[in-house]
Amino acid sequence: MTQLTHLSITEAVTRLAKKEFSAVELTAAHIKAAERGQAETNAFITTTFDLAQEQAKASDARRAAGTVGALDGIPLGMKDLYCTKGVRTTAASRILDNFVPTYESTVSQKLFDAGAVMLGKTNLDEFAMGSSNTTSGYGNVVSPWSGAEPSKAARKLVPGGSSGGSAAAVAGRFAMAATGTDTGGSIRQPASVTGIVGVRPTYGRCSRWGIIAYASSLDQAGPLARTVDDAALMLRTMAGFDPKDSTSVNQPVPDFTTATGQSVKGLRIGIPREYRIDGIPAETNALWDKGAAMLRDAGAEVVEVSLPHAKYALPVYYIIAPAEASSNLARYDGVRFGVRVPGDNLISMYENTRGAGFGKETRRRILIGTYVLSAGYYDAYYLKAQKVRRCIRNDFEEAFKSCDVILTPTAPSTAFAIGEKQDDPIQMYLEDVFTVTLNLAGLPGISVPVGLGANGLPMGLQMIGRAFDEMTLFKAASALEKAAGFTATPPFMG
């Protein structure tokens, strides 16, 4: 049944309906693949194979009764930021090593209501802070593309971050899709470097209730999948208004799957001139030009646009995100939940718990955030960053007067080796240079695999859309996917 793990979700749904195989058989194939995949990639923090088998049996029973959901019997990975009732949820941090939620996040509940099967909780950068999945308290995730470089076959590559475990599971063919979260690019960047599709919907499109927070004004749930069609189906299921989340927007959720395959004739594709950044590899810019030409050949009109404040996006992000993190992570004090390290008094207990429970990168960002929010620096850093954030949003509003979708690279380059940038935080932060702008503006974005670099590793292009216009985004992404015809697979597949 190995071939079952190579199906897309849309193919599997069709074949399940024809009773060519059962949900139990589909799940068993993915469990077998995930067992091999876990040994190779460390993509999961917690596996839930027994639960998956039970959910698959329930799916087959529903199918027999004629009451299937949109994702009935489809095996998924769940990023370990999503609280799952009765299943350990760690945010990849040792400070939450023993945390078992008594409630279900809204998004994961929606997926379960649609019949999805959960294979396990996927690994990530601790509290979603990172671009490499090397800051997890439960070990590095290894990309299934490791070994693809002809001259460096022994190198272990990062799968991107923070949703690196989800990306590795989907790219490695041991989950049909997975959930992620995107604060500054944490769905799109790992999708790009592992050769899959990743969607960051408009802020407020998916509920954040029950998802462990990093930076509340930036975090957004979204899917990682192998095709644009699958991503559209996943997002249609995940999205929707939630009164439990004050940032959830009461907007109707279209059937995003109807947008894929539509003509892009007359669609205006914007190319921001400010994204031609010094130091970016020539092959990244060449792929960008190739993507624009593909869309032009498909009937779209390519126009130049300007995002003049884009150059400030990265420093603005690394002021606002750590500031919000320092506030959100204050609750992890060893008192109410999670791990507690005893001390001689209350203060030393706090210090011991947070010192032992948080990793180096998380501590770094908490300290940065606390600094920029402190008296004397709030106006100089945080308040100024928020003003520039408004300018960035205004730039997008102006640009969308002359285009419908904006096309850019997703990541500066292909995947790098584990440990290669670990000692240089600035180089690591630059991984988000193309992705953070739309998070600051609250806009939707999608990364589509388009080609391979000279080293044989995947490269993706990003599309950015207007707020709550994911339909146009999926239409354009589908056209790019078709034109690119990306079929490359990693050396390791579960």
Number of C-alpha atoms within 10 A of each C-alpha: 12 14 9 19 27 19 16 18 24 16 12 24 19 11 14 19 14 10 13 9 14 20 26 21 16 23 29 21 19 29 25 16 20 28 16 16 25 20 11 18 25 23 36 29 24 18 22 16 20 13 15 25 23 13 25 27 19 18 26 21 14 16 19 11 9 10 12 18 18 17 23 27 34 31 31 29 30 29 33 34 28 28 29 22 15 12 20 21 26 31 30 28 24 21 25 21 17 13 18 17 18 11 13 18 19 25 26 23 18 16 24 18 15 19 24 24 31 27 28 28 31 32 38 42 32 28 26 33 26 27 27 33 31 27 26 28 24 19 17 24 34 28 35 29 28 25 19 21 17 9 9 12 11 11 16 21 26 30 39 36 35 34 37 37 36 36 44 37 34 29 30 28 28 30 32 25 30 30 31 33 34 28 26 33 34 33 34 36 39 35 38 32 32 32 32 29 33 35 35 33 29 24 26 27 28 27 25 25 20 20 24 22 23 26 23 16 17 23 25 29 28 28 29 35 30 26 21 30 22 21 26 24 20 25 28 17 23 23 24 22 19 19 12 12 15 12 18 19 18 12 12 11 18 16 13 23 19 14 20 20 17 13 15 22 14 13 20 22 26 24 23 18 13 13 19 12 13 7 7 13 12 11 16 21 18 12 20 22 15 15 24 23 17 18 25 18 13 19 16 20 19 20 14 14 21 16 21 15 18 24 16 16 24 20 14 23 24 17 23 24 24 25 25 21 23 24 16 16 18 10 11 19 22 21 14 9 15 19 21 20 18 14 13 8 8 13 11 13 18 19 16 18 23 22 14 15 24 23 20 12 19 24 15 14 20 21 16 19 22 18 19 21 23 13 10 10 13 16 14 12 18 19 16 13 21 17 11 17 23 13 19 23 21 15 18 24 15 13 20 18 9 14 20 20 23 25 26 26 27 30 28 23 22 26 26 19 18 20 14 12 14 15 9 10 12 10 12 16 17 14 23 24 24 23 31 24 27 27 26 26 23 22 22 24 30 34 33 29 30 27 22 18 16 10 13 16 24 26 30 34 28 27 24 28 26 23 18 21 18 27 20 21 25 27 21 31 32 23 22 25 22 14 16 17 12 19 9 14 18 20 14 18 21 25
